[in-house]
């Protein structure tokens, strides 16, 4: 690994969670989703992965928290003078499923990082691709009023991003990760959507359920009674995610959750001076403060028991359903920091067209 690339993987204990998230986003896959925490001499002190950050946020760490609070101080490494490094690292990665592996000198200074792609000349195959039987429910019955007047003509699920409708992009992203069983819930302009799905010879299974009347953003799940037997995804048809869906499913199972909500970090910028008061007196004025929040992306993993909370034919929105269930069952959150586009409103749609229109 060249020095510039190695430098991009290094950080310090004073780095905040928010800064670490941005750094991991910037380096992408080149570092195996891992940052190496070093001191001024670049002695390795610990490691931080995107999973460590995710678990830290769930435990209540704020975005301004320093990563020294959640970094792993015990880590695998190899010495720079080791013989037959590649064979040893290959066996280590296969055994532990851990990558990348840092290379240290006798003083613990990090000199290099070995990735799986370095071992297999660009071929990453730590785990084989596999098909998942878990169903993906795409909620496609809404009127799409935020995209009016566009949706007076086309139903929102068929809105084009480039030369393809959004539901085709959603299905393709799931299918590329082994999820191949899709169920649509339909209402508004449903005949358009049914005709589109019938005319395309997809390599996956596509079915649909039809609302007789509008059942809100969650009520149509009642149509799935006796049709789902395992954990299933629920996806709003205007929500595009570029994430690892298998990791989300594993997170859901490990947390023994009834529902897992995929939440995206977002900065809310207030374009005014905010007055902070105490007992009617001004404590301070914060000029154009920025607040870090987690936004509901409209993508979930659910257990079949969720359907038992729904009454057939009764309208209910997703926030209402979640607020009912959270009092009785565990609801987990899977935090992400990038990869979400809400194409259900005009700014998000334009962003989606810019990013995906030529793909």
CORGI-V374150 format. One line per field, one symbol per residue. psi: psi as a letter, one per 30 degrees, with the letter a starting at -180 (. if undefined). burial: # if it has 16 or more other ideal C-beta (glycine too) atoms within 10 Angstrom, else .. A space follows every 50 residues. Layout:
psi=???
burial=???
This chain:
psi=kleeeeeffkllffkleeeeeeeeeefbffghhkkkklafghkkfalkle eeeeeeeefgklffkkfffglkfklkllkfgklheeeeeeeeeeefgkll klklafggkkflkklefeeghfjjhekkklkkfkljkjjgflfhffgkge gfekkefgkkjbgklefeeeeeeeefggkgjkkkkldkhfeeeeeeeefk ikglkkllkkkflkgafffffffgkgfkflklkkkkfgjkkiljeeeeee eeeeghlekkkjkkkkkjkjglkkkjljhfkkelkjjhlkkklkkkfgkl kllffefffkkkgkkkleeeeefeeffflkklkjklflgkkjgfleeeee eeeeeffg.
burial=#....#.#####..#.#####.##..#..#########...#.####### .###.##...#.#.###..##...#.##......#...##.##....### ####.....#.#####.##............#.#########.#.##... #..######.#...#######.###.#.############..#...#... .....#.##.#...##########...#..###########.#.##.##. ##..#.#########............................#.##### ####.##.##.....#.#..##..#...#.#######..#####...##. .##..#...
